[in-house]
Amino acid sequence: MSTSTPTSIQPLTPEQLASGASKCLALQKSGRETHSKRPFAALLLAPDNETVLMGSLSLSHVRHAECELARNAADNYAWDYLAKCTMVSTWEPCAMCAGTIYWAHIGRLVYLASEKALQKLTGSGNVENLTLDMPCRGVFAAGQTSVQILGPLTDEGWEQKVVDDAALYWGESA
């Protein structure tokens, strides 16, 4: 049950949303192309909704991009500051990542593509990506503070762009 909301979080303009989404997708692409990482990326926007404070890639099956970013943010920024920040993620955070975002007290989450789109891309039983069918909204709804959520960004075409890029890693045709 959500009982409080982040204070002073600035609304995202369409231009800021597009810029953050573009930067996050570029990070995913660089992770895939340059670092041979699985296609998952997240970045943290400052309260001005423009400055990228930090970014992260998926490092392993348990060190997901969103978890790594949320942990690093919690180690480096004040609780009240993070409540005014936005995490942008290429994919909908899993339950583990959503919990870490919640505990880090990040005020807003923007995710470009849904967990359902990921499972459709990777298939059932894919040992590299055993998706957990638990929407992040359900995890956040169980908390005592709210996290603003935008996603998936289907109308803007971002979900398909993320799927198309990730398909290059998974060896699939999106």
Accessible surface in RSA format (square Angstrom, percent):
REM  Atomic radii and reference values for relative SASA: ProtOr
REM  Chains: A
REM  Algorithm: Lee & Richards
REM  Probe-radius: 1.40
REM  Slices: 20
REM RES _ NUM      All-atoms   Total-Side   Main-Chain    Non-polar    All polar
REM                ABS   REL    ABS   REL    ABS   REL    ABS   REL    ABS   REL
RES MET A   1   164.52  85.2 137.48  91.0  27.04  64.4 113.79  96.7  50.73  67.2
RES SER A   2    56.59  47.8  28.67  38.3  27.92  64.3  21.72  46.3  34.87  48.8
RES THR A   3    94.99  67.6  56.79  57.6  38.21  91.1  53.21  71.5  41.78  63.2
RES SER A   4    53.56  45.3  45.96  61.3   7.60  17.5  43.64  92.9   9.92  13.9
RES THR A   5    98.71  70.2  85.06  86.2  13.65  32.5  57.58  77.3  41.13  62.2
RES PRO A   6    18.13  13.2   3.03   2.8  15.09  54.9   7.93   6.5  10.20  63.4
RES THR A   7    97.19  69.1  91.12  92.4   6.07  14.5  71.92  96.6  25.27  38.2
RES SER A   8    74.43  62.9  46.27  61.7  28.16  64.9  28.76  61.2  45.67  64.0
RES ILE A   9    24.43  13.9   7.62   5.7  16.81  40.5   7.63   5.5  16.81  45.6
RES GLN A  10    95.54  53.4  94.99  69.4   0.55   1.3  25.00  53.2  70.54  53.5
RES PRO A  11   107.06  78.0  94.11  85.8  12.96  47.1 100.89  83.3   6.17  38.4
RES LEU A  12    30.66  17.1   4.90   3.5  25.76  64.8   5.00   3.5  25.67  69.1
RES THR A  13    60.34  42.9  57.16  57.9   3.18   7.6  57.99  77.9   2.35   3.6
RES PRO A  14   104.34  76.0  95.44  87.0   8.90  32.3  99.67  82.3   4.67  29.0
RES GLU A  15   128.54  73.8 118.25  89.5  10.28  24.5  72.04 139.3  56.50  46.1
RES GLN A  16    26.07  14.6  23.61  17.3   2.46   5.9   8.18  17.4  17.89  13.6
RES LEU A  17    30.47  17.0  28.76  20.6   1.72   4.3  30.12  21.2   0.35   0.9
RES ALA A  18    43.67  40.1  41.58  64.2   2.09   4.8  42.62  60.0   1.05   2.8
RES SER A  19    47.34  40.0  39.04  52.1   8.30  19.1  32.82  69.9  14.52  20.3
RES GLY A  20     2.40   3.0   0.00   N/A   2.40   3.0   1.77   4.8   0.63   1.4
RES ALA A  21     0.40   0.4   0.11   0.2   0.29   0.7   0.11   0.2   0.29   0.8
RES SER A  22    56.05  47.4  52.63  70.2   3.42   7.9  15.59  33.2  40.45  56.7
RES LYS A  23    91.19  44.5  83.76  51.4   7.43  17.7  60.58  54.5  30.61  32.6
RES CYS A  24     0.00   0.0   0.00   0.0   0.00   0.0   0.00   0.0   0.00   0.0
RES LEU A  25    27.72  15.4  27.72  19.8   0.00   0.0  27.72  19.5   0.00   0.0
RES ALA A  26    59.17  54.4  49.78  76.8   9.40  21.4  54.37  76.6   4.80  12.7
RES LEU A  27    46.08  25.7  41.78  29.9   4.29  10.8  45.50  32.0   0.57   1.5
RES GLN A  28     0.74   0.4   0.00   0.0   0.74   1.8   0.22   0.5   0.52   0.4
RES LYS A  29    98.08  47.9  98.08  60.2   0.00   0.0  40.92  36.8  57.17  60.9
RES SER A  30    41.65  35.2  38.65  51.6   3.00   6.9  34.45  73.4   7.20  10.1
RES GLY A  31     0.28   0.3   0.00   N/A   0.28   0.3   0.28   0.8   0.00   0.0
RES ARG A  32    34.68  14.6  24.45  12.5  10.23  24.4   5.85   8.0  28.83  17.5
RES GLU A  33   103.29  59.3  68.60  51.9  34.69  82.6  28.90  55.9  74.39  60.7
RES THR A  34    99.28  70.6  67.71  68.6  31.57  75.2  51.76  69.5  47.52  71.8
RES HIS A  35    99.34  54.3  80.36  55.9  18.97  48.5  46.51  47.9  52.83  61.5
RES SER A  36    96.83  81.8  71.93  96.0  24.90  57.4  39.54  84.2  57.29  80.3
RES LYS A  37    63.82  31.1  62.44  38.3   1.38   3.3  24.16  21.8  39.66  42.2
RES ARG A  38    27.76  11.7  25.39  12.9   2.37   5.6  16.96  23.2  10.81   6.5
RES PRO A  39     0.09   0.1   0.00   0.0   0.09   0.3   0.09   0.1   0.00   0.0
RES PHE A  40    17.44   8.7  17.20  10.7   0.24   0.6  17.20  10.4   0.24   0.7
RES ALA A  41     0.16   0.1   0.00   0.0   0.16   0.4   0.00   0.0   0.16   0.4
RES ALA A  42     0.00   0.0   0.00   0.0   0.00   0.0   0.00   0.0   0.00   0.0
RES LEU A  43     4.54   2.5   4.54   3.2   0.00   0.0   4.54   3.2   0.00   0.0
RES LEU A  44     0.00   0.0   0.00   0.0   0.00   0.0   0.00   0.0   0.00   0.0
RES LEU A  45     2.95   1.6   2.95   2.1   0.00   0.0   2.95   2.1   0.00   0.0
RES ALA A  46     7.09   6.5   7.09  10.9   0.00   0.0   7.09  10.0   0.00   0.0
RES PRO A  47    27.31  19.9  26.38  24.0   0.93   3.4  26.74  22.1   0.58   3.6
RES ASP A  48    75.86  53.1  58.57  58.3  17.30  40.9  45.53 107.2  30.33  30.2
RES ASN A  49     4.00   2.8   1.89   1.8   2.11   5.1   0.00   0.0   4.00   3.9
RES GLU A  50   104.74  60.1  96.15  72.7   8.59  20.5  31.63  61.2  73.10  59.7
RES THR A  51    68.49  48.7  61.28  62.1   7.21  17.2  48.92  65.7  19.57  29.6
RES VAL A  52    61.81  40.7  36.80  33.3  25.01  60.3  36.80  32.0  25.01  67.8
RES LEU A  53    44.70  24.9  19.05  13.6  25.65  64.5  21.85  15.3  22.85  61.5
RES MET A  54    40.90  21.2  31.41  20.8   9.49  22.6  39.72  33.8   1.18   1.6
RES GLY A  55    42.57  52.5   0.00   N/A  42.57  52.5   9.02  24.8  33.55  75.1
RES SER A  56    15.08  12.7   7.78  10.4   7.30  16.8   9.60  20.4   5.48   7.7
RES LEU A  57    24.42  13.6  21.56  15.4   2.86   7.2  21.56  15.1   2.86   7.7
RES SER A  58     2.78   2.4   0.94   1.3   1.84   4.2   0.38   0.8   2.40   3.4
RES LEU A  59    70.94  39.5  49.98  35.8  20.97  52.7  50.67  35.6  20.28  54.6
RES SER A  60    41.11  34.7  33.86  45.2   7.25  16.7  39.38  83.9   1.73   2.4
RES HIS A  61    98.96  54.1  88.09  61.2  10.86  27.8  70.97  73.1  27.99  32.6
RES VAL A  62   102.67  67.6  98.03  88.7   4.64  11.2  98.03  85.2   4.64  12.6
RES ARG A  63   115.59  48.5 115.59  58.9   0.00   0.0  34.10  46.6  81.49  49.4
RES HIS A  64    38.13  20.8  38.13  26.5   0.00   0.0  28.51  29.4   9.63  11.2
RES ALA A  65     0.02   0.0   0.00   0.0   0.02   0.1   0.00   0.0   0.02   0.1
RES GLU A  66     7.95   4.6   7.95   6.0   0.00   0.0   0.00   0.0   7.95   6.5
RES CYS A  67     0.00   0.0   0.00   0.0   0.00   0.0   0.00   0.0   0.00   0.0
RES GLU A  68    19.73  11.3  19.27  14.6   0.46   1.1   1.61   3.1  18.12  14.8
RES LEU A  69     0.94   0.5   0.90   0.6   0.04   0.1   0.94   0.7   0.00   0.0
RES ALA A  70     0.00   0.0   0.00   0.0   0.00   0.0   0.00   0.0   0.00   0.0
RES ARG A  71   107.29  45.0 104.10  53.1   3.19   7.6  51.61  70.5  55.68  33.7
RES ASN A  72    69.26  47.8  69.26  66.9   0.00   0.0   5.70  13.7  63.56  61.4
RES ALA A  73     0.00   0.0   0.00   0.0   0.00   0.0   0.00   0.0   0.00   0.0
RES ALA A  74    50.44  46.4  28.33  43.7  22.11  50.3  29.53  41.6  20.91  55.4
RES ASP A  75   120.94  84.7  84.23  83.8  36.71  86.8  23.89  56.2  97.04  96.8
RES ASN A  76    98.39  67.9  68.03  65.7  30.36  73.1  15.43  37.1  82.96  80.2
RES TYR A  77    66.00  30.8  51.00  29.0  15.00  39.0  36.80  27.7  29.20  36.0
RES ALA A  78    69.26  63.7  51.57  79.6  17.69  40.2  62.39  87.9   6.87  18.2
RES TRP A  79   136.75  54.9 127.99  62.0   8.76  20.6 113.59  60.6  23.17  37.6
RES ASP A  80    99.26  69.5  96.84  96.4   2.41   5.7  30.49  71.8  68.77  68.6
RES TYR A  81    72.95  34.1  69.49  39.5   3.46   9.0  57.66  43.3  15.29  18.9
RES LEU A  82     1.93   1.1   1.93   1.4   0.00   0.0   1.93   1.4   0.00   0.0
RES ALA A  83     6.32   5.8   6.32   9.8   0.00   0.0   6.32   8.9   0.00   0.0
RES LYS A  84    68.11  33.2  67.87  41.6   0.24   0.6  15.52  14.0  52.59  56.0
RES CYS A  85     0.00   0.0   0.00   0.0   0.00   0.0   0.00   0.0   0.00   0.0
RES THR A  86     0.01   0.0   0.01   0.0   0.00   0.0   0.00   0.0   0.01   0.0
RES MET A  87     0.00   0.0   0.00   0.0   0.00   0.0   0.00   0.0   0.00   0.0
RES VAL A  88     2.68   1.8   2.68   2.4   0.00   0.0   2.68   2.3   0.00   0.0
RES SER A  89     0.01   0.0   0.01   0.0   0.00   0.0   0.00   0.0   0.01   0.0
RES THR A  90     0.38   0.3   0.38   0.4   0.00   0.0   0.00   0.0   0.38   0.6
RES TRP A  91     2.39   1.0   2.24   1.1   0.14   0.3   2.24   1.2   0.14   0.2
RES GLU A  92    19.92  11.4  10.26   7.8   9.66  23.0   0.46   0.9  19.46  15.9
RES PRO A  93     2.01   1.5   0.00   0.0   2.01   7.3   0.71   0.6   1.30   8.1
RES CYS A  94    31.01  23.5  24.45  27.3   6.55  15.4  24.11  61.1   6.90   7.4
RES ALA A  95    20.63  19.0  15.51  23.9   5.12  11.6  15.75  22.2   4.88  12.9
RES MET A  96    75.07  38.9  59.49  39.4  15.57  37.1  45.96  39.1  29.10  38.6
RES CYS A  97     0.16   0.1   0.16   0.2   0.00   0.0   0.00   0.0   0.16   0.2
RES ALA A  98     0.00   0.0   0.00   0.0   0.00   0.0   0.00   0.0   0.00   0.0
RES GLY A  99    17.92  22.1   0.00   N/A  17.92  22.1  17.92  49.2   0.00   0.0
RES THR A 100    21.89  15.6  17.70  17.9   4.19  10.0  12.48  16.8   9.41  14.2
RES ILE A 101     0.00   0.0   0.00   0.0   0.00   0.0   0.00   0.0   0.00   0.0
RES TYR A 102    35.13  16.4  32.47  18.5   2.67   6.9  19.62  14.7  15.52  19.1
RES TRP A 103   185.43  74.4 173.18  83.8  12.25  28.8 149.85  79.9  35.57  57.7
RES ALA A 104     6.92   6.4   1.39   2.1   5.53  12.6   4.36   6.1   2.56   6.8
RES HIS A 105    27.73  15.2  24.26  16.9   3.47   8.9  14.69  15.1  13.04  15.2
RES ILE A 106     1.12   0.6   0.00   0.0   1.12   2.7   0.00   0.0   1.12   3.1
RES GLY A 107     1.49   1.8   0.00   N/A   1.49   1.8   1.49   4.1   0.00   0.0
RES ARG A 108     7.35   3.1   7.35   3.7   0.00   0.0   1.04   1.4   6.31   3.8
RES LEU A 109     0.00   0.0   0.00   0.0   0.00   0.0   0.00   0.0   0.00   0.0
RES VAL A 110     0.14   0.1   0.14   0.1   0.00   0.0   0.14   0.1   0.00   0.0
RES TYR A 111     4.89   2.3   4.89   2.8   0.00   0.0   0.00   0.0   4.89   6.0
RES LEU A 112     0.00   0.0   0.00   0.0   0.00   0.0   0.00   0.0   0.00   0.0
RES ALA A 113     0.00   0.0   0.00   0.0   0.00   0.0   0.00   0.0   0.00   0.0
RES SER A 114    16.58  14.0  16.58  22.1   0.00   0.0  10.64  22.7   5.94   8.3
RES GLU A 115    18.61  10.7  18.16  13.7   0.45   1.1  14.78  28.6   3.83   3.1
RES LYS A 116   117.24  57.2 111.57  68.5   5.66  13.5  92.75  83.5  24.48  26.1
RES ALA A 117    19.07  17.5  12.35  19.1   6.73  15.3  16.94  23.9   2.13   5.7
RES LEU A 118    12.28   6.8  12.28   8.8   0.00   0.0  12.28   8.6   0.00   0.0
RES GLN A 119    59.86  33.5  58.83  43.0   1.03   2.5  10.11  21.5  49.75  37.7
RES LYS A 120   183.45  89.5 153.08  93.9  30.37  72.3 106.73  96.1  76.72  81.7
RES LEU A 121    16.46   9.2   5.04   3.6  11.42  28.7  11.53   8.1   4.93  13.3
RES THR A 122    14.83  10.5   0.10   0.1  14.73  35.1   2.13   2.9  12.70  19.2
RES GLY A 123    30.17  37.2   0.00   N/A  30.17  37.2  28.71  78.8   1.46   3.3
RES SER A 124   101.11  85.4  66.60  88.9  34.50  79.5  42.78  91.1  58.33  81.7
RES GLY A 125    59.00  72.8   0.00   N/A  59.00  72.8  31.45  86.3  27.55  61.7
RES ASN A 126    39.69  27.4  29.34  28.3  10.35  24.9  14.17  34.1  25.52  24.7
RES VAL A 127   120.52  79.3 109.37  99.0  11.15  26.9 109.37  95.0  11.15  30.2
RES GLU A 128    64.19  36.9  63.19  47.8   1.00   2.4  21.99  42.5  42.20  34.5
RES ASN A 129    16.08  11.1  11.04  10.7   5.05  12.2   3.61   8.7  12.47  12.1
RES LEU A 130   125.20  69.7  95.71  68.5  29.50  74.1  99.25  69.7  25.95  69.8
RES THR A 131    36.25  25.8   5.18   5.3  31.07  74.0   8.68  11.7  27.57  41.7
RES LEU A 132    96.98  54.0  92.38  66.1   4.60  11.6  93.17  65.4   3.81  10.3
RES ASP A 133    94.44  66.2  65.93  65.6  28.51  67.4  27.21  64.0  67.23  67.0
RES MET A 134    96.83  50.1  92.45  61.2   4.38  10.4  81.40  69.2  15.43  20.4
RES PRO A 135    72.96  53.2  70.81  64.5   2.15   7.8  72.76  60.1   0.20   1.3
RES CYS A 136     0.01   0.0   0.00   0.0   0.01   0.0   0.00   0.0   0.01   0.0
RES ARG A 137   103.70  43.5 100.21  51.1   3.49   8.3  55.28  75.6  48.42  29.3
RES GLY A 138    43.71  53.9   0.00   N/A  43.71  53.9  33.21  91.1  10.50  23.5
RES VAL A 139    33.63  22.1  23.03  20.8  10.61  25.6  28.16  24.5   5.47  14.8
RES PHE A 140     5.72   2.9   4.97   3.1   0.74   1.9   5.24   3.2   0.47   1.4
RES ALA A 141    60.67  55.8  48.03  74.1  12.64  28.8  54.06  76.1   6.61  17.5
RES ALA A 142    81.08  74.6  50.16  77.4  30.92  70.3  57.71  81.3  23.37  61.9
RES GLY A 143     9.09  11.2   0.00   N/A   9.09  11.2   9.00  24.7   0.09   0.2
RES GLN A 144   128.14  71.7 127.70  93.3   0.44   1.0  30.32  64.5  97.82  74.2
RES THR A 145    31.44  22.4  31.44  31.9   0.00   0.0  27.56  37.0   3.88   5.9
RES SER A 146    25.69  21.7  21.40  28.6   4.28   9.9  19.74  42.0   5.95   8.3
RES VAL A 147    13.20   8.7   3.25   2.9   9.95  24.0   3.25   2.8   9.95  27.0
RES GLN A 148    73.47  41.1  66.11  48.3   7.36  17.5  33.81  72.0  39.66  30.1
RES ILE A 149    36.62  20.8  14.86  11.1  21.77  52.5  14.86  10.7  21.77  59.1
RES LEU A 150    70.11  39.0  67.81  48.5   2.30   5.8  70.11  49.2   0.00   0.0
RES GLY A 151    13.15  16.2   0.00   N/A  13.15  16.2   0.56   1.5  12.59  28.2
RES PRO A 152    48.61  35.4  35.08  32.0  13.53  49.2  35.08  29.0  13.53  84.1
RES LEU A 153    11.68   6.5  10.87   7.8   0.81   2.0  11.68   8.2   0.00   0.0
RES THR A 154    72.55  51.6  55.42  56.2  17.13  40.8  35.75  48.0  36.80  55.6
RES ASP A 155   142.20  99.6 103.36 102.9  38.84  91.8  33.07  77.8 109.13 108.8
RES GLU A 156    92.04  52.8  65.68  49.7  26.36  62.8  43.86  84.8  48.18  39.3
RES GLY A 157    26.04  32.1   0.00   N/A  26.04  32.1  25.34  69.6   0.70   1.6
RES TRP A 158    26.53  10.6  26.53  12.8   0.00   0.0  19.90  10.6   6.63  10.7
RES GLU A 159    27.51  15.8  27.51  20.8   0.00   0.0   5.94  11.5  21.57  17.6
RES GLN A 160    91.27  51.0  89.40  65.3   1.86   4.4  47.83 101.8  43.43  32.9
RES LYS A 161    95.87  46.8  90.78  55.7   5.08  12.1  59.00  53.1  36.87  39.3
RES VAL A 162     0.00   0.0   0.00   0.0   0.00   0.0   0.00   0.0   0.00   0.0
RES VAL A 163    16.61  10.9  16.61  15.0   0.00   0.0  16.61  14.4   0.00   0.0
RES ASP A 164    67.95  47.6  62.17  61.9   5.79  13.7  27.85  65.6  40.10  40.0
RES ASP A 165    14.05   9.8  10.31  10.3   3.75   8.9  10.19  24.0   3.86   3.9
RES ALA A 166     0.00   0.0   0.00   0.0   0.00   0.0   0.00   0.0   0.00   0.0
RES ALA A 167     4.13   3.8   3.47   5.4   0.66   1.5   3.47   4.9   0.66   1.7
RES LEU A 168   122.59  68.3  95.95  68.6  26.65  67.0  98.78  69.4  23.82  64.1
RES TYR A 169    69.51  32.5  43.98  25.0  25.52  66.4  32.64  24.5  36.87  45.5
RES TRP A 170    30.40  12.2   8.26   4.0  22.14  52.0  11.82   6.3  18.57  30.1
RES GLY A 171    68.57  84.6   0.00   N/A  68.57  84.6  36.98 101.5  31.59  70.7
RES GLU A 172    89.41  51.3  74.36  56.3  15.06  35.9   7.36  14.2  82.05  67.0
RES SER A 173   116.45  98.4  79.51 106.1  36.93  85.1  53.35 113.6  63.10  88.4
RES ALA A 174    68.99  63.4   2.61   4.0  66.38 151.0  25.95  36.5  43.05 114.0
END  Absolute sums over single chains surface
CHAIN  1 A     8221.7       6493.0       1728.7       4785.7       3436.0
END  Absolute sums over all chains
TOTAL          8221.7       6493.0       1728.7       4785.7       3436.0
